[in-house]
Amino acid sequence: MACLAIHLLWVAKALGEWRTLLRVAACGWVLDSALMHLGLFTFAGATVVLPLWLALIWLLFASTLTYSLSWTQRPWWVGSLLGALGGPLSYLGGAKLADVGLPLGTWPSLVLLALIWAVLMPVLHWVARYKAR
């Protein structure tokens, strides 16, 4: 939470940054909720909504898209490649650190997450750039 607070104090441009963070994080919350309900992963004690720690991680990730990860925006395949490699590895790390279950097994879960994240990264960049009128 401290990192998110520092980010917002340092780079927030009125409500624009908040809106960007919430749009990107909402995509992640919906995705992870769907994957949880489809049985790709399980969280100890969470049956309906994602754990708070995961919701906060999505906000932190959203804060990186227009700054430290902006280089993955163009060409689009760079973001796809990073997503296909980094996305599954972050879930694997979460599975080890936070006792997240992977009911389908490690390798099938990682392959499925790689495919999802290869599409997701360019989509999240688009969501981060989108300006509501």
ROVEX-163996 format. One record per residue (C-alpha): residue in three letters; z, x, y; residue number from 1. Coordinates in steps of 0.2 Angstrom, whole numbers. Each point is the difference from the previous one (the first is absolute). Layout:
BEGIN
KOLMI    aa      zz      xx      yy     i
KOLMI   ALA       Z       X       Y   NUM
...
This chain:
BEGIN
KOLMI    aa      zz      xx      yy     i
KOLMI   MET       0       0       0     1
KOLMI   ALA       3      15      11     2
KOLMI   CYS     -17       6      -2     3
KOLMI   LEU      -8     -17       4     4
KOLMI   ALA      11      -1      16     5
KOLMI   ILE      -5      17       6     6
KOLMI   HIS     -18      -4      -3     7
KOLMI   LEU       1     -16      10     8
KOLMI   LEU      10       8      14     9
KOLMI   TRP     -13      14       1    10
KOLMI   VAL     -17      -8      -2    11
KOLMI   ALA       3     -19       2    12
KOLMI   LYS     -12      -7      12    13
KOLMI   ALA       8     -17       5    14
KOLMI   LEU      -2     -12     -15    15
KOLMI   GLY     -16       8      -6    16
KOLMI   GLU       8      12     -11    17
KOLMI   TRP      12     -13      -7    18
KOLMI   ARG     -15     -11      -4    19
KOLMI   THR      -9      13      -9    20
KOLMI   LEU      15       5     -10    21
KOLMI   LEU       4     -18      -5    22
KOLMI   ARG     -19      -4      -5    23
KOLMI   VAL      -1      16     -11    24
KOLMI   ALA      17      -2      -8    25
KOLMI   ALA      -3     -19      -3    26
KOLMI   CYS     -16       5     -10    27
KOLMI   GLY      11      12     -10    28
KOLMI   TRP      14     -13      -2    29
KOLMI   VAL     -13     -13      -7    30
KOLMI   LEU      -8      13     -11    31
KOLMI   ASP      16       6      -8    32
KOLMI   SER       7     -17      -2    33
KOLMI   ALA     -16      -5      -9    34
KOLMI   LEU       1      15     -11    35
KOLMI   MET      18      -3      -4    36
KOLMI   HIS      -4     -18      -4    37
KOLMI   LEU     -15       5     -11    38
KOLMI   GLY      12      12     -10    39
KOLMI   LEU      -7      17       6    40
KOLMI   PHE      17       5       5    41
KOLMI   THR      18      -6       0    42
KOLMI   PHE      15       3      11    43
KOLMI   ALA      18      -1      -5    44
KOLMI   GLY       7     -16       6    45
KOLMI   ALA     -16      -5       9    46
KOLMI   THR      -8     -16      -7    47
KOLMI   VAL      -8      -9      15    48
KOLMI   VAL      -1      12      15    49
KOLMI   LEU      -2      19       2    50
KOLMI   PRO      15      11       2    51
KOLMI   LEU       4       4      18    52
KOLMI   TRP      -2      18      -2    53
KOLMI   LEU     -19      -3      -6    54
KOLMI   ALA      -3     -11      16    55
KOLMI   LEU       7      14      11    56
KOLMI   ILE     -11      13      -9    57
KOLMI   TRP     -15     -11       4    58
KOLMI   LEU       4       0      18    59
KOLMI   LEU       2      19       0    60
KOLMI   PHE     -17       2      -9    61
KOLMI   ALA      -8     -12      13    62
KOLMI   SER       7      12      14    63
KOLMI   THR     -11      14      -7    64
KOLMI   LEU     -17      -8      -1    65
KOLMI   THR      -5       1      18    66
KOLMI   TYR       9      17       3    67
KOLMI   SER       2      13     -15    68
KOLMI   LEU     -12      -9     -11    69
KOLMI   SER     -14      -4      12    70
KOLMI   TRP     -11      14      -7    71
KOLMI   THR      -1     -11     -16    72
KOLMI   GLN      -9     -14      10    73
KOLMI   ARG     -17       7       1    74
KOLMI   PRO     -10       2     -11    75
KOLMI   TRP       8     -14     -10    76
KOLMI   TRP      -1       9     -16    77
KOLMI   VAL      12      13       6    78
KOLMI   GLY      13     -14       1    79
KOLMI   SER      -5      -7     -17    80
KOLMI   LEU       2      17      -8    81
KOLMI   LEU      17       3       8    82
KOLMI   GLY       5     -18      -5    83
KOLMI   ALA      -6       2     -18    84
KOLMI   LEU      11      16      -1    85
KOLMI   GLY      15      -3      11    86
KOLMI   GLY       3     -18      -3    87
KOLMI   PRO       3       1     -18    88
KOLMI   LEU      10      16       2    89
KOLMI   SER      12      -9      13    90
KOLMI   TYR       3     -14     -12    91
KOLMI   LEU       3      12     -14    92
KOLMI   GLY      13       9      11    93
KOLMI   GLY       8     -17       4    94
KOLMI   ALA       1      -4     -18    95
KOLMI   LYS       9      16      -4    96
KOLMI   LEU      12       0      16    97
KOLMI   ALA       3     -19       1    98
KOLMI   ASP       0      -6     -18    99
KOLMI   VAL     -16     -10       2   100
KOLMI   GLY      -7      -5     -17   101
KOLMI   LEU     -18       2      -5   102
KOLMI   PRO      -2     -13     -14   103
KOLMI   LEU     -18       4      -3   104
KOLMI   GLY       4      18      -3   105
KOLMI   THR      -2      15      12   106
KOLMI   TRP     -18       4      -2   107
KOLMI   PRO      -7     -18       0   108
KOLMI   SER      10      -3      15   109
KOLMI   LEU      -6      16       9   110
KOLMI   VAL     -18      -4      -4   111
KOLMI   LEU       2     -18       7   112
KOLMI   LEU       9       6      15   113
KOLMI   ALA     -13      13       4   114
KOLMI   LEU     -14     -13      -1   115
KOLMI   ILE      10     -11      12   116
KOLMI   TRP       4      13      12   117
KOLMI   ALA     -18       7       1   118
KOLMI   VAL      -4     -17       7   119
KOLMI   LEU      16      -3      10   120
KOLMI   MET       0      16      11   121
KOLMI   PRO     -16      -5       9   122
KOLMI   VAL       6     -18       1   123
KOLMI   LEU      16       6       8   124
KOLMI   HIS      -9      11      13   125
KOLMI   TRP     -10     -15       5   126
KOLMI   VAL      16     -11       1   127
KOLMI   ALA       8      14      11   128
KOLMI   ARG     -15       0      12   129
KOLMI   TYR      -2     -19       1   130
KOLMI   LYS       5      -6      17   131
KOLMI   ALA       5     -18       1   132
KOLMI   ARG      -8      -9      15   133
